[in-house]
């Protein structure tokens, strides 16, 4: 094939053929180039649990986009939608994004299955997912296939690490409750990982199963033998109701181990997990590649490189706990 744009091509084909060739080439232009046409900005649809939780993460996402040359409202449009922990709302937002013909959707793993049912054409980037291969989100980490890629969290390793840190903070730890949304497959997997890690450490693990916000109160009331601590498996439902969960845990005098700093800032005892803001920044880099024409199928799923331990000393004191000095030294942030 003769490279497009050479003088030989322009003179060797007729005017009509030239115009046809030009139109065909335009189809292959990167989205970024086509987006410069008046009245059409490339659009990213952001689907999250709630604005409060996602606020710091989307700020990191937008900041990285800006560094890459995408200025919100000028060279790119962003449509924010919040599901508030309701699965039916996720389906509604997915359908809306399809109608809006957004160019890319940014979300987290809990929404991807619903989004995939709504579209196989719009690229989907998940900033966080527990087991994207096991959950059927992608074919493999190296070759995702389809219209989905993103960043994966190694949850089995994290479960073990969280329990080790929790036992260091609470040497008397023997019985552990774990709250999880059993309607979300990744949370079910996390419960299994926690139970396996608990057996290794000689802990008794008692699941507190929820499927909707109305189940949270009764789950706490159903606790019989008082546990020594509560492990909270995060998902959209948990995130949207984190304040209530932490309040009930404090009322029951239950120390909590959680997945990220926002929960600890809201009153949880401690968290260990990847730096979510960093993962959203890296998701912005994937979105940038897609907007420049790379297919999601050709962008390998990445894994977190930054992990952080956050401890709330105010909560520890309220619970009558003394956090060992060596654990405080390890912490990336101590809230007082």
C-alpha angles and dihedrals in degrees: 000000000000111000111256115252101034119132090235091061094049092053098038097060132050126257093257092049090048092053090048091050091048092052091050092051091051090061089062096048114119114261089244091062094046090047090068090073111110115270096012122096121173106255130215118199112210115201117186143148099258140336095248095055096039096040098092092040097050088046088057090046093051092045091054091047088053090053088053092052101264111126115192110240093012111053098004138029123215123200112199121203129175125205095194091213094301115129093202088056090056090057091049092051091047090054090047093053090051090052091048090050093223114191097226136007121216117198144125130270097267091067100041098087091055091045092050090054089053097048141010092179106055112078114244124203120190114201091196132020130159102214110354094174097046090042092053095242093124136013093234139339093250096042108025095179123197122040100312136089138141144119127322128210117215094227099175091059091045093052091057093046093049092052092048091052092045092052090049089054092043110032091180091060109137107136123046129188118203123200116204141158100245090193089071113074095211091055090051088053091049091052089054090050092050092048091051092047090046092055090052090054093043095249128147109228122202116188120220103204123205134171102176139017092264090064095062099080095045090047090060091044090053093061107116113173103039110247122222093230144357126237112202117205105207126224135138094286093049093045093052090052100035096120092055093046093050092045092052091046091052091047088054089046091240118155109222134214113200142176105248144016098259090071091051091048086054091055106281117138102236144343136198124187147098121315100261095196089057091050091052089050089054090047087057089058090054091049089051091054091049093049088053091055107271114137118235088233088065096050111086119226109255132211130224119270099184122065127177139196116209124185129190108213092183090060091045091055091047088054093046093246127144110208112216114250093235090058092050089051090054093050119106089207133015116196114208 
